């Protein structure tokens, strides 16, 4: 079994910062793309940022310049450093990863349980 567990969410004032962490565990052979998504109330889930195993990064236009994604391949961790937070960033943030399980022959998509980020004005 594979699990992704997010941490680091919370309540912060506009202009503040938070760092989200996501730890992958279980019978993992390799992890390819890792990503952060978010879903605000009554809105569709959107991709915030992702990072490939080689370190190539992408950001949504709404967060570019404020958020930074990074990963530690040895520790199977992905981070999202969020600076200059805005009320519009309020959402449940989900970690996702493309993972090859030990003994498996395909990549599977795995999701964390989500962590709430609330930015007050």
C-alpha positions, 0 to 999 in steps of 0.5 A: 500500500502507498500513502501520501500524507500532507501537513503544514496547513492552517490559518494565516493572515494575508501576506503570511507564509506557510510551508506544506509537506507531503510524505510518501510511504509504502511499497514504493519503487519510484516516484515520477511527477509530484504535484500540489492541487487545491480545491476551494469551495464550489470550485473545481480542483486546480493544479497549483504546481508540479515537479518531475523527478528531474526537477522540472517545475510548473506553476499556475499563473495565480501562484507563480512568483509566490509559491515554490515547489521542491522535492527530496527524492531520497526522503520521498518528500515534496514541499510547497512553500507559500509566501505572500498568501492571499485570501484567494489561496484559501482551499484544501490542498492535495498532494498527488504523485505518480508512483511505481509500486515495488513489483508493479509494471505501471504508474499509478496516481495517488492522492493525499487526504488534503490539508486546509489552508485558510488565509484571512484578510 
